[in-house]
Amino acid sequence: MKIAISGSGGLIGTALVPLLRADGHEVLRLVRGPAGTGEACWDPQGGAVDTAALEGCDAVVHLAGESIAAGRWNAARKARIRDSRVRGTSVLAAALAGLARRPQALLCASAIGYYGDRAALLLDESAAPGSGFLAEVCREWEAAADAARTAGIRTVHGRLGMVLSAEGGALRKMLAPFRLGLGGAMGGGAQYWSWISLPDAAAALRFLLRSELGGPVNLTAPNPVPQREFARALGRALGRPAFVPMPAFAARLALGEMADALMLSSARVVPRRLLDAGFRFRHPELAPALPELLGA
């Protein structure tokens, strides 16, 4: 297959590209910039896509988007988070729909932020959307692919949980305080964190390229855990205590609105459709996954 990937330089993209190439697929990186740089190019904000480079692609994996945890949220950052996802997806979906030879599949990243803060309620893909900024962004993000869906392209929305890797993302940011023995429960720790290892996230996307699934698919490990259990497991993996609590007010003071959306909210998400389709997780349980991911 010939597969185009946006966001190929991000955490998931850097794991997915070599996986696909090892399978013998041709990978075309969809990068920002003018045409003629040797890659497939696009300008999501300007609405330009190098459609000539995308002609003949069998599938497209769309991972590009502004990081939601790169800094404290303000109006401008929230606008960039929304626009990078919604406008970027809309521009790409419309371009694919207009190709003479359309790809068979479009895999779009989405997120479990779609479900909002739902306490301990078990959430599969049939669950209703939640409320709040991230839930609104995810709804608009997924709807932005409608042009591709209407054109008959199999469109998948991979609702990603917290992707765990020592190379980047949330886990890497946690390592320094936990190694100092300063990790622990946040805001009480009862909130569920739905996670997936980076190897499983990349493998799940590869699986979806070969499957017939369409629509939302939760990309999370089958066993989400309360945050306090996550903290204890990470402490054990590092050989450090994890008893230093961070009260909710302290998290909000440090991170503002982002604390409630990312650290204190609860989403107990399960990958029902992946499991039903036969996908097998390399890391279904957190405790044995962490030492392997950390090289401990």
Secondary structure by P-SEA (a helix, b strand, c coil): cbbbbcccccaaaaaaaaaaaaabbbbbbbccccccccccccccccccccccccccccbbbbccccccccccccaaaaaaaaaacaaaaaaaaaaaaaccccccbbbbbbccccccccccccccccccccccaaaaaaaaaaacaaaaaaaccbbbbbcccccccccccccccaaaaaaaccccccccccbbbbbbcaaaaaaaaaaaaaccccccccccccccccaaaaaaaaaaaacccccccccaaaaaaaccccccccccbbbbccaaaaaaacccccccccaaaaaaaacc
